[in-house]
């Protein structure tokens, strides 16, 4: 009886856990890309200031900028989807 109940609860929560997992992965990727970009592409030294214009056009820095930009948009879109879903569940 309890095993069946646990299976039923797990089956109901599985899609939610998967969605939350995707959200957490995007947040981690976005966060790490920001740290890596500031470390590798814009070093906090005088030489880093001088070379940042050259580093900014490297494929690695362009990829990190792409992750930061699109990761931010994806996180924003996920909040809109979550808010819309919650609003659709409210009954007035």
Residue pairs with C-beta under 8 A, 6 or more apart in sequence:
23 75
23 78
26 71
26 74
26 75
26 78
27 75
29 67
29 71
30 67
30 68
30 71
30 72
30 74
30 75
33 64
33 67
33 68
33 71
34 68
36 64
37 61
37 64
37 65
37 68
38 44
40 55
40 60
40 61
40 64
41 52
41 55
41 56
41 58
41 60
41 61
41 64
42 48
42 52
42 55
42 56
43 49
43 51
43 52
43 55
55 61
56 62
